Amino acid sequence: MDANDQIEKFASYFKRQSIMISGIRSDPEDKSEIGPEDYRIRFYQKVLIVTALDTLAGIRFPKQNYPSLHRKNQKRFIRFLSEYASWDCGRLVCLPFLFDDLKKHSPKSSKILGFINDKLSQFDPKDGIIISPNEIDEPLEKILDLACTEKEEERICYYQHYALLYRYRNFLIHESREPGYAMDGIRDFENEAYYHGYINIPKWHLAYPVELFHRIFKNSIDELRSYLNDQQVDPYTFVDDTMRW
């Protein structure tokens, strides 16, 4: 089997996985009443997707070719998202989270604090509204230009959405839960992150809905397949032999 056949076999396998994950229901006998709005189903689907993304990242950046990323799952996962997920929001920095962090460590005269405060003051989470990260967040490069210390630069990168999704993944995998109190289920149809508020609570809550995970997974399969085809790389070259298990 040549490289093209192997690539198609590989991509088709994950396409089938994507379809199967989308079809998970809590009651196989009644698929009409239980859907992704069921929080348990959302959780299971998200866990399966981030596990698959880990696999795709390992194929794209195998230890043979990228020894610097071997055993550095966070860097590998974030790099894979940034290059293959086609997730524009991922490059943005979560300003509400960053603002709360910097208020504890940066002087009140900090240029970056002033910028974020002006941006956030345009919206009030206590109104209970829903807004897109595109309305409130900024690209990493723009925020880094405002930093004046190494610590600020570190915290800015820490709150980029690519990095936030990796930490979200850790909660799913290592703690068997979705983090926080964001209401993912109120917009199950939404395939992008969003912020929402609660009436009389002065903080934004960030939701990563299940359809966002599905979109990232499908995009990643397509983009990785294109890369493998362009480079004529057989992905099974990087799959360990497990015949005796």
Summary of the structure (lengths in Angstrom):
residues: 245
radius of gyration: 19.9
end to end distance: 24.2
largest distance: 63.6
contacts: 721
relative contact order: 0.18
helix: 60%
strand: 8%
